[in-house]
Amino acid sequence: MSVVVSEALMRLQAETKCPVCLDDLNDPVTIECGHNFCRACIRQSWADLQEKFPCPVCRFECEECYYRSNAQLGRMVQIARQLSTSRKRRRPEKTNVCEKHGQVLTLFCEEDLEVLCPECMQPPDHSGHRTSPLGEAAARHRVRLHNYAKLLRRQALDTQQLISAQSRAPLELREKAQTRRQRLACEVELLNRFLEREQQAAFQRLAEEEQQIRQKLSDNIKAFTGYKATLQDLLARVEGHSALSEIELLSQIKHFYPRSEGEISPPLFSINLPKEACNFPPQFSALQKIRREFRVDIILDPETAYPNLCISPDRKSVHFVKKKPSSPRTAKRANANPVVLGFPDFYSGRHFWQVEVGDVPQWAVGVCRALMSPKGRRVGQGCWCLQLQDGGYEAPGATRAALPQDLRDRTLGLFLDYELGELSIYDMPEGAHICTFSDTFTESLRPYFYIGPDAKQLKVLREPYFE
């Protein structure tokens, strides 16, 4: 009967252990699937989770971070602990006797890890082995087991934290995949809109070309119709002359040949539609990689700003004000043109940034030599810029596609390749190429911004961070 009670007590003690810390349940709580844990353990396991809360034992996903106190189980843990302590106190000290020699077991062999009696130390079994008294050996191994148990608990807790972290991974994966899907959908939508506009423009150009060719073809048909009538008239004259007598024929023949030989056939018009060229963005997909690889955060430098330019506190936007703000004079400040420069300086490498141009009558964006005199900061020598001036767009010195009809309230992307000596400007977000400046850069360059007298602002955008 004592064996049955002992086994039942061991099972009871096993049931009162926390699956996370492997120690007695402390302030036990029960979750939705029915498993029990220490309140602190389940709280730590579910830390930072938001949607699903998996059970550390069965991995059942609880819908809410909810657990209820189990006071009855807490009392059972206390009872099991008391029973275990009481049983240890009542356990009679049993005298252990060596089955082989009939003597009391008083020694422990540290090499073979066996309990011995003095007779067991005789040759040949354990002769020369390192031994220690039973109590001393038991105390030492109790300490080792206690430390090992602490290590196992720590490893179990670390493993549980890893499980919790891995449980959050599907949610993070879903969020990243959703963000990627939204970004791809946005890019495809932008590209589709761009392609649709290009298709409509190409169809319009084709219709105009078709109309012009139709007109030329109609004129050519009229010319051949007139030529045919002339030929028929000549044929009638030939037949009339052929019917004349010899004297009449020969007397009039000298007037016939000059008139008949002077008729020339009109040129034949051939239908030849020119090959349609669509201005598809040559670097639409590559531009996304450029944005990720070479994005740079541009800020405006108030010390270089024209007195009538007002810089925002975050130094990302500027607008023109009629009343000059009170600002100290500096050697860097422009005093001839409403210009402000940006940070950082560019000495080498590749850099991409974006500028939002408002509906203003005058603006210019690009780069200029950093050491240029404030009086000389204008589009031309030492400045490479796209500008809106007097209602028209200009890019002096740039190779370009046809400049767009309207760039107001648009976002421009600027890509500087210092070593290659190129500054390319794009119409964002479609990424349509506008123009490219080519030169040899030997000095440091700075972002250049010009804004005319208007209340609307010019804004430098923060480049997003891609995954």
ChimeraX attribute file (.defattr): number of C-alpha atoms within 10 A of each C-alpha:
attribute: neighborCount
match mode: 1-to-1
recipient: residues
	/A:1	5
	/A:2	7
	/A:3	8
	/A:4	9
	/A:5	10
	/A:6	13
	/A:7	11
	/A:8	12
	/A:9	17
	/A:10	13
	/A:11	11
	/A:12	17
	/A:13	19
	/A:14	15
	/A:15	17
	/A:16	23
	/A:17	19
	/A:18	20
	/A:19	22
	/A:20	23
	/A:21	21
	/A:22	19
	/A:23	15
	/A:24	21
	/A:25	24
	/A:26	18
	/A:27	16
	/A:28	26
	/A:29	23
	/A:30	18
	/A:31	18
	/A:32	16
	/A:33	14
	/A:34	10
	/A:35	14
	/A:36	26
	/A:37	30
	/A:38	24
	/A:39	18
	/A:40	13
	/A:41	21
	/A:42	24
	/A:43	14
	/A:44	14
	/A:45	22
	/A:46	20
	/A:47	14
	/A:48	11
	/A:49	15
	/A:50	12
	/A:51	13
	/A:52	17
	/A:53	22
	/A:54	22
	/A:55	21
	/A:56	21
	/A:57	13
	/A:58	9
	/A:59	12
	/A:60	13
	/A:61	15
	/A:62	16
	/A:63	12
	/A:64	13
	/A:65	17
	/A:66	12
	/A:67	18
	/A:68	12
	/A:69	16
	/A:70	15
	/A:71	12
	/A:72	9
	/A:73	19
	/A:74	19
	/A:75	13
	/A:76	16
	/A:77	22
	/A:78	15
	/A:79	14
	/A:80	20
	/A:81	17
	/A:82	12
	/A:83	14
	/A:84	16
	/A:85	11
	/A:86	11
	/A:87	13
	/A:88	10
	/A:89	10
	/A:90	8
	/A:91	8
	/A:92	8
	/A:93	7
	/A:94	6
	/A:95	8
	/A:96	13
	/A:97	14
	/A:98	17
	/A:99	10
	/A:100	10
	/A:101	13
	/A:102	11
	/A:103	15
	/A:104	15
	/A:105	20
	/A:106	16
	/A:107	20
	/A:108	22
	/A:109	19
	/A:110	13
	/A:111	10
	/A:112	11
	/A:113	10
	/A:114	11
	/A:115	19
	/A:116	24
	/A:117	20
	/A:118	13
	/A:119	15
	/A:120	19
	/A:121	16
	/A:122	11
	/A:123	9
	/A:124	8
	/A:125	9
	/A:126	17
	/A:127	10
	/A:128	10
	/A:129	13
	/A:130	11
	/A:131	19
	/A:132	16
	/A:133	14
	/A:134	16
	/A:135	12
	/A:136	12
	/A:137	17
	/A:138	13
	/A:139	11
	/A:140	12
	/A:141	12
	/A:142	12
	/A:143	11
	/A:144	12
	/A:145	12
	/A:146	12
	/A:147	12
	/A:148	12
	/A:149	14
	/A:150	14
	/A:151	12
	/A:152	14
	/A:153	16
	/A:154	15
	/A:155	13
	/A:156	16
	/A:157	19
	/A:158	14
	/A:159	13
	/A:160	21
	/A:161	18
	/A:162	13
	/A:163	16
	/A:164	21
	/A:165	16
	/A:166	12
	/A:167	20
	/A:168	19
	/A:169	12
	/A:170	12
	/A:171	15
	/A:172	12
	/A:173	11
	/A:174	11
	/A:175	12
	/A:176	13
	/A:177	12
	/A:178	12
	/A:179	13
	/A:180	14
	/A:181	12
	/A:182	12
	/A:183	12
	/A:184	12
	/A:185	12
	/A:186	13
	/A:187	17
	/A:188	13
	/A:189	13
	/A:190	16
	/A:191	20
	/A:192	13
	/A:193	13
	/A:194	19
	/A:195	17
	/A:196	12
	/A:197	12
	/A:198	16
	/A:199	15
	/A:200	12
	/A:201	14
	/A:202	16
	/A:203	13
	/A:204	12
	/A:205	13
	/A:206	16
	/A:207	12
	/A:208	12
	/A:209	14
	/A:210	15
	/A:211	12
	/A:212	12
	/A:213	17
	/A:214	13
	/A:215	12
	/A:216	15
	/A:217	16
	/A:218	12
	/A:219	13
	/A:220	17
	/A:221	15
	/A:222	12
	/A:223	15
	/A:224	15
	/A:225	12
	/A:226	14
	/A:227	16
	/A:228	13
	/A:229	11
	/A:230	14
	/A:231	15
	/A:232	12
	/A:233	12
	/A:234	16
	/A:235	13
	/A:236	12
	/A:237	14
	/A:238	13
	/A:239	10
	/A:240	11
	/A:241	17
	/A:242	12
	/A:243	11
	/A:244	12
	/A:245	10
	/A:246	10
	/A:247	8
	/A:248	12
	/A:249	15
	/A:250	12
	/A:251	10
	/A:252	12
	/A:253	11
	/A:254	10
	/A:255	10
	/A:256	14
	/A:257	10
	/A:258	10
	/A:259	10
	/A:260	16
	/A:261	8
	/A:262	8
	/A:263	12
	/A:264	8
	/A:265	12
	/A:266	12
	/A:267	9
	/A:268	11
	/A:269	13
	/A:270	10
	/A:271	11
	/A:272	8
	/A:273	10
	/A:274	8
	/A:275	7
	/A:276	10
	/A:277	8
	/A:278	11
	/A:279	16
	/A:280	16
	/A:281	19
	/A:282	11
	/A:283	15
	/A:284	18
	/A:285	13
	/A:286	11
	/A:287	20
	/A:288	14
	/A:289	13
	/A:290	15
	/A:291	21
	/A:292	15
	/A:293	14
	/A:294	16
	/A:295	19
	/A:296	18
	/A:297	17
	/A:298	23
	/A:299	19
	/A:300	24
	/A:301	18
	/A:302	20
	/A:303	17
	/A:304	19
	/A:305	27
	/A:306	23
	/A:307	26
	/A:308	20
	/A:309	24
	/A:310	20
	/A:311	20
	/A:312	14
	/A:313	8
	/A:314	8
	/A:315	17
	/A:316	19
	/A:317	18
	/A:318	25
	/A:319	22
	/A:320	22
	/A:321	16
	/A:322	11
	/A:323	10
	/A:324	12
	/A:325	11
	/A:326	8
	/A:327	11
	/A:328	8
	/A:329	12
	/A:330	10
	/A:331	10
	/A:332	19
	/A:333	21
	/A:334	22
	/A:335	17
	/A:336	13
	/A:337	18
	/A:338	21
	/A:339	26
	/A:340	27
	/A:341	30
	/A:342	23
	/A:343	16
	/A:344	16
	/A:345	16
	/A:346	19
	/A:347	15
	/A:348	17
	/A:349	11
	/A:350	19
	/A:351	19
	/A:352	23
	/A:353	21
	/A:354	26
	/A:355	22
	/A:356	19
	/A:357	22
	/A:358	21
	/A:359	16
	/A:360	18
	/A:361	16
	/A:362	19
	/A:363	23
	/A:364	24
	/A:365	28
	/A:366	27
	/A:367	24
	/A:368	24
	/A:369	21
	/A:370	21
	/A:371	12
	/A:372	16
	/A:373	12
	/A:374	20
	/A:375	12
	/A:376	14
	/A:377	25
	/A:378	20
	/A:379	21
	/A:380	13
	/A:381	13
	/A:382	18
	/A:383	22
	/A:384	28
	/A:385	30
	/A:386	25
	/A:387	20
	/A:388	22
	/A:389	13
	/A:390	8
	/A:391	9
	/A:392	14
	/A:393	18
	/A:394	16
	/A:395	21
	/A:396	15
	/A:397	15
	/A:398	19
	/A:399	13
	/A:400	14
	/A:401	12
	/A:402	10
	/A:403	15
	/A:404	11
	/A:405	8
	/A:406	11
	/A:407	16
	/A:408	14
	/A:409	12
	/A:410	14
	/A:411	20
	/A:412	23
	/A:413	24
	/A:414	22
	/A:415	22
	/A:416	25
	/A:417	18
	/A:418	21
	/A:419	14
	/A:420	14
	/A:421	14
	/A:422	19
	/A:423	23
	/A:424	23
	/A:425	26
	/A:426	22
	/A:427	19
	/A:428	18
	/A:429	19
	/A:430	23
	/A:431	23
	/A:432	23
	/A:433	22
	/A:434	21
	/A:435	21
	/A:436	23
	/A:437	20
	/A:438	15
	/A:439	15
	/A:440	10
	/A:441	17
	/A:442	12
	/A:443	17
	/A:444	15
	/A:445	26
	/A:446	21
	/A:447	27
	/A:448	24
	/A:449	26
	/A:450	27
	/A:451	28
	/A:452	21
	/A:453	16
	/A:454	15
	/A:455	15
	/A:456	17
	/A:457	21
	/A:458	25
	/A:459	22
	/A:460	23
	/A:461	18
	/A:462	15
	/A:463	16
	/A:464	11
	/A:465	9
	/A:466	10
	/A:467	7
